[in-house]
Amino acid sequence: MKKQFLLREFFKLCPDGICDVEVLNEQERKLVREEKAMFLIGVMQRADAENGNGRTYPREILEREMKNYEQVIAESRAVG
């Protein structure tokens, strides 16, 4: 049987996992408790700036791809 590996990146958001500022509203906290939902907060991508893997994407490209992904969301095809 072939071994499979899961590659993950981990960024510690708050010291010891405890944030000083509460960023979720009550409804979102309920989703986390009851349905194991997850909310991620932070910068996902910056235009015209080098990212973590050394690439730089122009604003026009990122705006185009945002519009494309908004269509995927509207069609309920977005996952992950």
HTML snippet that shows the backbone in 3Dmol.js (N, CA, C, O; Angstrom):
<script src="https://3Dmol.org/build/3Dmol-min.js"></script>
<div id="view" style="width:600px;height:400px;position:relative"></div>
<script>
const pdb = `
ATOM      1  N   MET A   1       0.843  -1.178   0.000  1.00  0.00           N
ATOM      2  CA  MET A   1       0.000   0.000   0.000  1.00  0.00           C
ATOM      3  C   MET A   1       0.893   1.247   0.000  1.00  0.00           C
ATOM      4  O   MET A   1       1.848   1.339   0.771  1.00  0.00           O
ATOM      5  N   LYS A   2       0.572   2.181  -0.858  1.00  0.00           N
ATOM      6  CA  LYS A   2       1.358   3.399  -0.989  1.00  0.00           C
ATOM      7  C   LYS A   2       1.009   4.383   0.127  1.00  0.00           C
ATOM      8  O   LYS A   2      -0.168   4.610   0.409  1.00  0.00           O
ATOM      9  N   LYS A   3       2.028   4.966   0.761  1.00  0.00           N
ATOM     10  CA  LYS A   3       1.793   5.956   1.817  1.00  0.00           C
ATOM     11  C   LYS A   3       1.374   7.281   1.208  1.00  0.00           C
ATOM     12  O   LYS A   3       1.865   7.681   0.152  1.00  0.00           O
ATOM     13  N   GLN A   4       0.467   7.950   1.884  1.00  0.00           N
ATOM     14  CA  GLN A   4       0.048   9.275   1.468  1.00  0.00           C
ATOM     15  C   GLN A   4       0.361  10.247   2.593  1.00  0.00           C
ATOM     16  O   GLN A   4       0.254   9.909   3.771  1.00  0.00           O
ATOM     17  N   PHE A   5       0.746  11.452   2.216  1.00  0.00           N
ATOM     18  CA  PHE A   5       1.098  12.460   3.198  1.00  0.00           C
ATOM     19  C   PHE A   5       0.243  13.707   2.985  1.00  0.00           C
ATOM     20  O   PHE A   5      -0.116  14.045   1.857  1.00  0.00           O
ATOM     21  N   LEU A   6      -0.068  14.369   4.062  1.00  0.00           N
ATOM     22  CA  LEU A   6      -0.802  15.615   4.020  1.00  0.00           C
ATOM     23  C   LEU A   6       0.168  16.744   4.333  1.00  0.00           C
ATOM     24  O   LEU A   6       0.772  16.773   5.406  1.00  0.00           O
ATOM     25  N   LEU A   7       0.315  17.665   3.405  1.00  0.00           N
ATOM     26  CA  LEU A   7       1.180  18.817   3.609  1.00  0.00           C
ATOM     27  C   LEU A   7       0.340  19.953   4.175  1.00  0.00           C
ATOM     28  O   LEU A   7      -0.666  20.344   3.584  1.00  0.00           O
ATOM     29  N   ARG A   8       0.759  20.485   5.329  1.00  0.00           N
ATOM     30  CA  ARG A   8       0.017  21.561   5.978  1.00  0.00           C
ATOM     31  C   ARG A   8       0.963  22.694   6.309  1.00  0.00           C
ATOM     32  O   ARG A   8       2.155  22.491   6.540  1.00  0.00           O
ATOM     33  N   GLU A   9       0.399  23.901   6.327  1.00  0.00           N
ATOM     34  CA  GLU A   9       1.141  25.054   6.816  1.00  0.00           C
ATOM     35  C   GLU A   9       0.447  25.516   8.084  1.00  0.00           C
ATOM     36  O   GLU A   9      -0.779  25.462   8.180  1.00  0.00           O
ATOM     37  N   PHE A  10       1.219  25.964   9.049  1.00  0.00           N
ATOM     38  CA  PHE A  10       0.641  26.408  10.309  1.00  0.00           C
ATOM     39  C   PHE A  10       1.192  27.777  10.637  1.00  0.00           C
ATOM     40  O   PHE A  10       2.405  27.981  10.672  1.00  0.00           O
ATOM     41  N   PHE A  11       0.299  28.708  10.874  1.00  0.00           N
ATOM     42  CA  PHE A  11       0.679  30.034  11.317  1.00  0.00           C
ATOM     43  C   PHE A  11      -0.051  30.305  12.620  1.00  0.00           C
ATOM     44  O   PHE A  11      -1.282  30.296  12.660  1.00  0.00           O
ATOM     45  N   LYS A  12       0.679  30.539  13.656  1.00  0.00           N
ATOM     46  CA  LYS A  12       0.078  30.800  14.957  1.00  0.00           C
ATOM     47  C   LYS A  12      -0.532  32.203  14.930  1.00  0.00           C
ATOM     48  O   LYS A  12       0.182  33.191  14.759  1.00  0.00           O
ATOM     49  N   LEU A  13      -1.834  32.285  15.097  1.00  0.00           N
ATOM     50  CA  LEU A  13      -2.520  33.571  15.008  1.00  0.00           C
ATOM     51  C   LEU A  13      -2.458  34.350  16.305  1.00  0.00           C
ATOM     52  O   LEU A  13      -2.345  35.576  16.290  1.00  0.00           O
ATOM     53  N   CYS A  14      -2.531  33.659  17.415  1.00  0.00           N
ATOM     54  CA  CYS A  14      -2.559  34.315  18.717  1.00  0.00           C
ATOM     55  C   CYS A  14      -1.676  33.517  19.681  1.00  0.00           C
ATOM     56  O   CYS A  14      -1.580  32.296  19.558  1.00  0.00           O
ATOM     57  N   PRO A  15      -1.040  34.182  20.626  1.00  0.00           N
ATOM     58  CA  PRO A  15      -0.212  33.447  21.599  1.00  0.00           C
ATOM     59  C   PRO A  15      -1.037  32.382  22.325  1.00  0.00           C
ATOM     60  O   PRO A  15      -2.121  32.671  22.832  1.00  0.00           O
ATOM     61  N   ASP A  16      -0.536  31.182  22.371  1.00  0.00           N
ATOM     62  CA  ASP A  16      -1.204  30.054  23.033  1.00  0.00           C
ATOM     63  C   ASP A  16      -2.611  29.803  22.508  1.00  0.00           C
ATOM     64  O   ASP A  16      -3.429  29.190  23.194  1.00  0.00           O
ATOM     65  N   GLY A  17      -2.901  30.274  21.289  1.00  0.00           N
ATOM     66  CA  GLY A  17      -4.218  30.071  20.694  1.00  0.00           C
ATOM     67  C   GLY A  17      -5.309  30.915  21.302  1.00  0.00           C
ATOM     68  O   GLY A  17      -6.486  30.681  21.027  1.00  0.00           O
ATOM     69  N   ILE A  18      -4.960  31.888  22.119  1.00  0.00           N
ATOM     70  CA  ILE A  18      -5.956  32.743  22.772  1.00  0.00           C
ATOM     71  C   ILE A  18      -5.769  34.164  22.262  1.00  0.00           C
ATOM     72  O   ILE A  18      -4.723  34.775  22.478  1.00  0.00           O
ATOM     73  N   CYS A  19      -6.779  34.687  21.588  1.00  0.00           N
ATOM     74  CA  CYS A  19      -6.693  36.028  21.019  1.00  0.00           C
ATOM     75  C   CYS A  19      -7.212  37.068  22.013  1.00  0.00           C
ATOM     76  O   CYS A  19      -8.176  36.827  22.740  1.00  0.00           O
ATOM     77  N   ASP A  20      -6.557  38.218  22.029  1.00  0.00           N
ATOM     78  CA  ASP A  20      -6.979  39.303  22.912  1.00  0.00           C
ATOM     79  C   ASP A  20      -8.303  39.914  22.463  1.00  0.00           C
ATOM     80  O   ASP A  20      -9.089  40.366  23.296  1.00  0.00           O
ATOM     81  N   VAL A  21      -8.554  39.930  21.176  1.00  0.00           N
ATOM     82  CA  VAL A  21      -9.741  40.575  20.620  1.00  0.00           C
ATOM     83  C   VAL A  21     -10.692  39.500  20.104  1.00  0.00           C
ATOM     84  O   VAL A  21     -10.280  38.598  19.374  1.00  0.00           O
ATOM     85  N   GLU A  22     -11.943  39.595  20.479  1.00  0.00           N
ATOM     86  CA  GLU A  22     -12.952  38.657  19.988  1.00  0.00           C
ATOM     87  C   GLU A  22     -13.383  39.100  18.595  1.00  0.00           C
ATOM     88  O   GLU A  22     -13.914  40.199  18.434  1.00  0.00           O
ATOM     89  N   VAL A  23     -13.164  38.268  17.596  1.00  0.00           N
ATOM     90  CA  VAL A  23     -13.437  38.661  16.222  1.00  0.00           C
ATOM     91  C   VAL A  23     -14.695  38.011  15.648  1.00  0.00           C
ATOM     92  O   VAL A  23     -15.153  38.411  14.577  1.00  0.00           O
ATOM     93  N   LEU A  24     -15.263  37.021  16.332  1.00  0.00           N
ATOM     94  CA  LEU A  24     -16.471  36.356  15.851  1.00  0.00           C
ATOM     95  C   LEU A  24     -17.692  36.868  16.592  1.00  0.00           C
ATOM     96  O   LEU A  24     -17.642  37.146  17.790  1.00  0.00           O
ATOM     97  N   ASN A  25     -18.805  36.989  15.848  1.00  0.00           N
ATOM     98  CA  ASN A  25     -20.045  37.354  16.522  1.00  0.00           C
ATOM     99  C   ASN A  25     -20.682  36.092  17.124  1.00  0.00           C
ATOM    100  O   ASN A  25     -20.177  34.987  16.923  1.00  0.00           O
ATOM    101  N   GLU A  26     -21.756  36.252  17.839  1.00  0.00           N
ATOM    102  CA  GLU A  26     -22.378  35.115  18.550  1.00  0.00           C
ATOM    103  C   GLU A  26     -22.812  34.011  17.589  1.00  0.00           C
ATOM    104  O   GLU A  26     -22.618  32.829  17.875  1.00  0.00           O
ATOM    105  N   GLN A  27     -23.393  34.381  16.462  1.00  0.00           N
ATOM    106  CA  GLN A  27     -23.841  33.376  15.490  1.00  0.00           C
ATOM    107  C   GLN A  27     -22.649  32.577  14.954  1.00  0.00           C
ATOM    108  O   GLN A  27     -22.741  31.359  14.803  1.00  0.00           O
ATOM    109  N   GLU A  28     -21.545  33.246  14.668  1.00  0.00           N
ATOM    110  CA  GLU A  28     -20.354  32.555  14.172  1.00  0.00           C
ATOM    111  C   GLU A  28     -19.758  31.647  15.247  1.00  0.00           C
ATOM    112  O   GLU A  28     -19.315  30.540  14.943  1.00  0.00           O
ATOM    113  N   ARG A  29     -19.744  32.105  16.502  1.00  0.00           N
ATOM    114  CA  ARG A  29     -19.241  31.249  17.590  1.00  0.00           C
ATOM    115  C   ARG A  29     -20.098  29.999  17.731  1.00  0.00           C
ATOM    116  O   ARG A  29     -19.582  28.914  17.999  1.00  0.00           O
ATOM    117  N   LYS A  30     -21.406  30.148  17.551  1.00  0.00           N
ATOM    118  CA  LYS A  30     -22.312  29.001  17.633  1.00  0.00           C
ATOM    119  C   LYS A  30     -21.989  27.996  16.521  1.00  0.00           C
ATOM    120  O   LYS A  30     -21.986  26.789  16.760  1.00  0.00           O
ATOM    121  N   LEU A  31     -21.720  28.484  15.327  1.00  0.00           N
ATOM    122  CA  LEU A  31     -21.355  27.589  14.227  1.00  0.00           C
ATOM    123  C   LEU A  31     -20.069  26.826  14.537  1.00  0.00           C
ATOM    124  O   LEU A  31     -19.953  25.642  14.219  1.00  0.00           O
ATOM    125  N   VAL A  32     -19.112  27.500  15.153  1.00  0.00           N
ATOM    126  CA  VAL A  32     -17.847  26.851  15.522  1.00  0.00           C
ATOM    127  C   VAL A  32     -18.097  25.761  16.553  1.00  0.00           C
ATOM    128  O   VAL A  32     -17.579  24.652  16.424  1.00  0.00           O
ATOM    129  N   ARG A  33     -18.893  26.070  17.582  1.00  0.00           N
ATOM    130  CA  ARG A  33     -19.170  25.095  18.653  1.00  0.00           C
ATOM    131  C   ARG A  33     -19.993  23.916  18.153  1.00  0.00           C
ATOM    132  O   ARG A  33     -19.639  22.761  18.393  1.00  0.00           O
ATOM    133  N   GLU A  34     -21.078  24.200  17.465  1.00  0.00           N
ATOM    134  CA  GLU A  34     -22.047  23.151  17.149  1.00  0.00           C
ATOM    135  C   GLU A  34     -21.778  22.421  15.829  1.00  0.00           C
ATOM    136  O   GLU A  34     -22.038  21.223  15.716  1.00  0.00           O
ATOM    137  N   GLU A  35     -21.269  23.130  14.854  1.00  0.00           N
ATOM    138  CA  GLU A  35     -21.094  22.511  13.536  1.00  0.00           C
ATOM    139  C   GLU A  35     -19.634  22.388  13.129  1.00  0.00           C
ATOM    140  O   GLU A  35     -19.318  22.004  12.003  1.00  0.00           O
ATOM    141  N   LYS A  36     -18.744  22.722  14.069  1.00  0.00           N
ATOM    142  CA  LYS A  36     -17.304  22.623  13.814  1.00  0.00           C
ATOM    143  C   LYS A  36     -16.881  23.470  12.609  1.00  0.00           C
ATOM    144  O   LYS A  36     -15.968  23.102  11.870  1.00  0.00           O
ATOM    145  N   ALA A  37     -17.554  24.602  12.424  1.00  0.00           N
ATOM    146  CA  ALA A  37     -17.190  25.526  11.351  1.00  0.00           C
ATOM    147  C   ALA A  37     -15.845  26.165  11.668  1.00  0.00           C
ATOM    148  O   ALA A  37     -15.403  26.158  12.817  1.00  0.00           O
ATOM    149  N   MET A  38     -15.204  26.711  10.658  1.00  0.00           N
ATOM    150  CA  MET A  38     -13.916  27.368  10.841  1.00  0.00           C
ATOM    151  C   MET A  38     -13.943  28.698  10.094  1.00  0.00           C
ATOM    152  O   MET A  38     -14.383  28.765   8.946  1.00  0.00           O
ATOM    153  N   PHE A  39     -13.478  29.739  10.742  1.00  0.00           N
ATOM    154  CA  PHE A  39     -13.375  31.047  10.129  1.00  0.00           C
ATOM    155  C   PHE A  39     -11.912  31.447  10.112  1.00  0.00           C
ATOM    156  O   PHE A  39     -11.242  31.403  11.144  1.00  0.00           O
ATOM    157  N   LEU A  40     -11.413  31.835   8.950  1.00  0.00           N
ATOM    158  CA  LEU A  40     -10.028  32.268   8.817  1.00  0.00           C
ATOM    159  C   LEU A  40     -10.017  33.760   8.536  1.00  0.00           C
ATOM    160  O   LEU A  40     -10.773  34.252   7.698  1.00  0.00           O
ATOM    161  N   ILE A  41      -9.164  34.466   9.235  1.00  0.00           N
ATOM    162  CA  ILE A  41      -9.107  35.910   9.108  1.00  0.00           C
ATOM    163  C   ILE A  41      -7.666  36.308   8.825  1.00  0.00           C
ATOM    164  O   ILE A  41      -6.742  35.850   9.497  1.00  0.00           O
ATOM    165  N   GLY A  42      -7.484  37.151   7.840  1.00  0.00           N
ATOM    166  CA  GLY A  42      -6.134  37.630   7.546  1.00  0.00           C
ATOM    167  C   GLY A  42      -5.973  37.956   6.074  1.00  0.00           C
ATOM    168  O   GLY A  42      -6.899  37.782   5.282  1.00  0.00           O
ATOM    169  N   VAL A  43      -4.806  38.422   5.722  1.00  0.00           N
ATOM    170  CA  VAL A  43      -4.490  38.762   4.341  1.00  0.00           C
ATOM    171  C   VAL A  43      -4.271  37.474   3.568  1.00  0.00           C
ATOM    172  O   VAL A  43      -3.463  36.633   3.961  1.00  0.00           O
ATOM    173  N   MET A  44      -4.987  37.327   2.481  1.00  0.00           N
ATOM    174  CA  MET A  44      -4.861  36.138   1.658  1.00  0.00           C
ATOM    175  C   MET A  44      -3.851  36.362   0.531  1.00  0.00           C
ATOM    176  O   MET A  44      -3.056  35.478   0.215  1.00  0.00           O
ATOM    177  N   GLN A  45      -3.891  37.525  -0.055  1.00  0.00           N
ATOM    178  CA  GLN A  45      -3.013  37.833  -1.179  1.00  0.00           C
ATOM    179  C   GLN A  45      -2.887  39.343  -1.304  1.00  0.00           C
ATOM    180  O   GLN A  45      -3.853  40.066  -1.061  1.00  0.00           O
ATOM    181  N   ARG A  46      -1.720  39.822  -1.677  1.00  0.00           N
ATOM    182  CA  ARG A  46      -1.505  41.247  -1.924  1.00  0.00           C
ATOM    183  C   ARG A  46      -1.091  41.426  -3.377  1.00  0.00           C
ATOM    184  O   ARG A  46      -0.272  40.671  -3.902  1.00  0.00           O
ATOM    185  N   ALA A  47      -1.663  42.424  -4.009  1.00  0.00           N
ATOM    186  CA  ALA A  47      -1.302  42.732  -5.392  1.00  0.00           C
ATOM    187  C   ALA A  47       0.017  43.484  -5.425  1.00  0.00           C
ATOM    188  O   ALA A  47       0.328  44.272  -4.531  1.00  0.00           O
ATOM    189  N   ASP A  48       0.780  43.224  -6.467  1.00  0.00           N
ATOM    190  CA  ASP A  48       2.035  43.941  -6.715  1.00  0.00           C
ATOM    191  C   ASP A  48       3.021  43.839  -5.551  1.00  0.00           C
ATOM    192  O   ASP A  48       3.818  44.751  -5.332  1.00  0.00           O
ATOM    193  N   ALA A  49       2.973  42.749  -4.814  1.00  0.00           N
ATOM    194  CA  ALA A  49       3.895  42.529  -3.694  1.00  0.00           C
ATOM    195  C   ALA A  49       4.330  41.062  -3.709  1.00  0.00           C
ATOM    196  O   ALA A  49       3.543  40.181  -4.055  1.00  0.00           O
ATOM    197  N   GLU A  50       5.563  40.810  -3.338  1.00  0.00           N
ATOM    198  CA  GLU A  50       6.067  39.446  -3.327  1.00  0.00           C
ATOM    199  C   GLU A  50       5.360  38.621  -2.256  1.00  0.00           C
ATOM    200  O   GLU A  50       5.228  39.053  -1.111  1.00  0.00           O
ATOM    201  N   ASN A  51       4.907  37.423  -2.644  1.00  0.00           N
ATOM    202  CA  ASN A  51       4.222  36.561  -1.679  1.00  0.00           C
ATOM    203  C   ASN A  51       5.218  35.586  -1.054  1.00  0.00           C
ATOM    204  O   ASN A  51       6.425  35.695  -1.267  1.00  0.00           O
ATOM    205  N   GLY A  52       4.705  34.645  -0.291  1.00  0.00           N
ATOM    206  CA  GLY A  52       5.551  33.712   0.452  1.00  0.00           C
ATOM    207  C   GLY A  52       6.415  32.822  -0.415  1.00  0.00           C
ATOM    208  O   GLY A  52       7.471  32.373   0.029  1.00  0.00           O
ATOM    209  N   ASN A  53       5.992  32.553  -1.646  1.00  0.00           N
ATOM    210  CA  ASN A  53       6.814  31.699  -2.514  1.00  0.00           C
ATOM    211  C   ASN A  53       7.605  32.509  -3.544  1.00  0.00           C
ATOM    212  O   ASN A  53       8.104  31.962  -4.527  1.00  0.00           O
ATOM    213  N   GLY A  54       7.714  33.830  -3.301  1.00  0.00           N
ATOM    214  CA  GLY A  54       8.555  34.670  -4.142  1.00  0.00           C
ATOM    215  C   GLY A  54       7.902  35.198  -5.404  1.00  0.00           C
ATOM    216  O   GLY A  54       8.563  35.848  -6.214  1.00  0.00           O
ATOM    217  N   ARG A  55       6.639  34.936  -5.584  1.00  0.00           N
ATOM    218  CA  ARG A  55       5.941  35.410  -6.782  1.00  0.00           C
ATOM    219  C   ARG A  55       5.265  36.747  -6.516  1.00  0.00           C
ATOM    220  O   ARG A  55       4.903  37.064  -5.383  1.00  0.00           O
ATOM    221  N   THR A  56       5.103  37.524  -7.580  1.00  0.00           N
ATOM    222  CA  THR A  56       4.402  38.801  -7.512  1.00  0.00           C
ATOM    223  C   THR A  56       3.303  38.781  -8.564  1.00  0.00           C
ATOM    224  O   THR A  56       3.575  38.524  -9.737  1.00  0.00           O
ATOM    225  N   TYR A  57       2.063  39.049  -8.157  1.00  0.00           N
ATOM    226  CA  TYR A  57       0.944  39.057  -9.083  1.00  0.00           C
ATOM    227  C   TYR A  57       0.427  40.479  -9.267  1.00  0.00           C
ATOM    228  O   TYR A  57       0.179  41.171  -8.280  1.00  0.00           O
ATOM    229  N   PRO A  58       0.260  40.930 -10.515  1.00  0.00           N
ATOM    230  CA  PRO A  58      -0.262  42.276 -10.770  1.00  0.00           C
ATOM    231  C   PRO A  58      -1.722  42.396 -10.326  1.00  0.00           C
ATOM    232  O   PRO A  58      -2.470  41.417 -10.337  1.00  0.00           O
ATOM    233  N   ARG A  59      -2.109  43.600  -9.941  1.00  0.00           N
ATOM    234  CA  ARG A  59      -3.475  43.871  -9.485  1.00  0.00           C
ATOM    235  C   ARG A  59      -4.509  43.426 -10.522  1.00  0.00           C
ATOM    236  O   ARG A  59      -5.532  42.845 -10.160  1.00  0.00           O
ATOM    237  N   GLU A  60      -4.257  43.687 -11.788  1.00  0.00           N
ATOM    238  CA  GLU A  60      -5.237  43.335 -12.841  1.00  0.00           C
ATOM    239  C   GLU A  60      -5.515  41.835 -12.860  1.00  0.00           C
ATOM    240  O   GLU A  60      -6.660  41.421 -13.044  1.00  0.00           O
ATOM    241  N   ILE A  61      -4.493  41.027 -12.673  1.00  0.00           N
ATOM    242  CA  ILE A  61      -4.659  39.565 -12.672  1.00  0.00           C
ATOM    243  C   ILE A  61      -5.484  39.130 -11.466  1.00  0.00           C
ATOM    244  O   ILE A  61      -6.398  38.318 -11.602  1.00  0.00           O
ATOM    245  N   LEU A  62      -5.172  39.660 -10.297  1.00  0.00           N
ATOM    246  CA  LEU A  62      -5.910  39.267  -9.093  1.00  0.00           C
ATOM    247  C   LEU A  62      -7.364  39.721  -9.159  1.00  0.00           C
ATOM    248  O   LEU A  62      -8.255  38.985  -8.735  1.00  0.00           O
ATOM    249  N   GLU A  63      -7.619  40.919  -9.682  1.00  0.00           N
ATOM    250  CA  GLU A  63      -9.010  41.384  -9.820  1.00  0.00           C
ATOM    251  C   GLU A  63      -9.778  40.497 -10.789  1.00  0.00           C
ATOM    252  O   GLU A  63     -10.939  40.175 -10.539  1.00  0.00           O
ATOM    253  N   ARG A  64      -9.149  40.098 -11.892  1.00  0.00           N
ATOM    254  CA  ARG A  64      -9.795  39.197 -12.846  1.00  0.00           C
ATOM    255  C   ARG A  64     -10.150  37.868 -12.182  1.00  0.00           C
ATOM    256  O   ARG A  64     -11.256  37.356 -12.358  1.00  0.00           O
ATOM    257  N   GLU A  65      -9.208  37.314 -11.420  1.00  0.00           N
ATOM    258  CA  GLU A  65      -9.448  36.026 -10.783  1.00  0.00           C
ATOM    259  C   GLU A  65     -10.474  36.112  -9.654  1.00  0.00           C
ATOM    260  O   GLU A  65     -11.207  35.156  -9.402  1.00  0.00           O
ATOM    261  N   MET A  66     -10.523  37.262  -8.976  1.00  0.00           N
ATOM    262  CA  MET A  66     -11.569  37.460  -7.958  1.00  0.00           C
ATOM    263  C   MET A  66     -12.949  37.423  -8.603  1.00  0.00           C
ATOM    264  O   MET A  66     -13.869  36.800  -8.072  1.00  0.00           O
ATOM    265  N   LYS A  67     -13.094  38.084  -9.737  1.00  0.00           N
ATOM    266  CA  LYS A  67     -14.387  38.074 -10.450  1.00  0.00           C
ATOM    267  C   LYS A  67     -14.741  36.661 -10.903  1.00  0.00           C
ATOM    268  O   LYS A  67     -15.893  36.242 -10.796  1.00  0.00           O
ATOM    269  N   ASN A  68     -13.754  35.931 -11.405  1.00  0.00           N
ATOM    270  CA  ASN A  68     -13.999  34.541 -11.807  1.00  0.00           C
ATOM    271  C   ASN A  68     -14.465  33.701 -10.624  1.00  0.00           C
ATOM    272  O   ASN A  68     -15.391  32.901 -10.753  1.00  0.00           O
ATOM    273  N   TYR A  69     -13.825  33.883  -9.472  1.00  0.00           N
ATOM    274  CA  TYR A  69     -14.186  33.079  -8.301  1.00  0.00           C
ATOM    275  C   TYR A  69     -15.533  33.501  -7.725  1.00  0.00           C
ATOM    276  O   TYR A  69     -16.268  32.666  -7.197  1.00  0.00           O
ATOM    277  N   GLU A  70     -15.864  34.785  -7.819  1.00  0.00           N
ATOM    278  CA  GLU A  70     -17.191  35.232  -7.382  1.00  0.00           C
ATOM    279  C   GLU A  70     -18.280  34.509  -8.169  1.00  0.00           C
ATOM    280  O   GLU A  70     -19.334  34.192  -7.618  1.00  0.00           O
ATOM    281  N   GLN A  71     -18.033  34.245  -9.458  1.00  0.00           N
ATOM    282  CA  GLN A  71     -18.995  33.498 -10.276  1.00  0.00           C
ATOM    283  C   GLN A  71     -19.109  32.059  -9.773  1.00  0.00           C
ATOM    284  O   GLN A  71     -20.209  31.511  -9.702  1.00  0.00           O
ATOM    285  N   VAL A  72     -17.990  31.453  -9.430  1.00  0.00           N
ATOM    286  CA  VAL A  72     -17.994  30.082  -8.891  1.00  0.00           C
ATOM    287  C   VAL A  72     -18.802  30.044  -7.592  1.00  0.00           C
ATOM    288  O   VAL A  72     -19.584  29.118  -7.373  1.00  0.00           O
ATOM    289  N   ILE A  73     -18.613  31.049  -6.731  1.00  0.00           N
ATOM    290  CA  ILE A  73     -19.370  31.124  -5.475  1.00  0.00           C
ATOM    291  C   ILE A  73     -20.862  31.273  -5.762  1.00  0.00           C
ATOM    292  O   ILE A  73     -21.687  30.595  -5.150  1.00  0.00           O
ATOM    293  N   ALA A  74     -21.206  32.159  -6.692  1.00  0.00           N
ATOM    294  CA  ALA A  74     -22.620  32.388  -7.033  1.00  0.00           C
ATOM    295  C   ALA A  74     -23.291  31.120  -7.540  1.00  0.00           C
ATOM    296  O   ALA A  74     -24.494  30.935  -7.355  1.00  0.00           O
ATOM    297  N   GLU A  75     -22.521  30.250  -8.178  1.00  0.00           N
ATOM    298  CA  GLU A  75     -23.052  28.997  -8.714  1.00  0.00           C
ATOM    299  C   GLU A  75     -22.966  27.858  -7.693  1.00  0.00           C
ATOM    300  O   GLU A  75     -23.262  26.709  -8.021  1.00  0.00           O
ATOM    301  N   SER A  76     -22.562  28.171  -6.462  1.00  0.00           N
ATOM    302  CA  SER A  76     -22.431  27.180  -5.383  1.00  0.00           C
ATOM    303  C   SER A  76     -21.478  26.047  -5.746  1.00  0.00           C
ATOM    304  O   SER A  76     -21.707  24.890  -5.394  1.00  0.00           O
ATOM    305  N   ARG A  77     -20.402  26.398  -6.459  1.00  0.00           N
ATOM    306  CA  ARG A  77     -19.409  25.398  -6.832  1.00  0.00           C
ATOM    307  C   ARG A  77     -18.112  25.554  -6.067  1.00  0.00           C
ATOM    308  O   ARG A  77     -17.174  24.789  -6.291  1.00  0.00           O
ATOM    309  N   ALA A  78     -18.033  26.536  -5.160  1.00  0.00           N
ATOM    310  CA  ALA A  78     -16.801  26.797  -4.418  1.00  0.00           C
ATOM    311  C   ALA A  78     -16.644  25.778  -3.291  1.00  0.00           C
ATOM    312  O   ALA A  78     -17.589  25.509  -2.549  1.00  0.00           O
ATOM    313  N   VAL A  79     -15.462  25.223  -3.173  1.00  0.00           N
ATOM    314  CA  VAL A  79     -15.149  24.298  -2.081  1.00  0.00           C
ATOM    315  C   VAL A  79     -13.782  24.626  -1.536  1.00  0.00           C
ATOM    316  O   VAL A  79     -12.946  25.199  -2.234  1.00  0.00           O
ATOM    317  N   GLY A  80     -13.551  24.260  -0.279  1.00  0.00           N
ATOM    318  CA  GLY A  80     -12.232  24.413   0.300  1.00  0.00           C
ATOM    319  C   GLY A  80     -11.931  25.791   0.810  1.00  0.00           C
ATOM    320  O   GLY A  80     -10.839  26.035   1.322  1.00  0.00           O
TER     321      GLY A  80
END
`;
const viewer = $3Dmol.createViewer("view");
viewer.addModel(pdb, "pdb");
viewer.setStyle({}, {cartoon: {color: "spectrum"}});
viewer.zoomTo();
viewer.render();
</script>
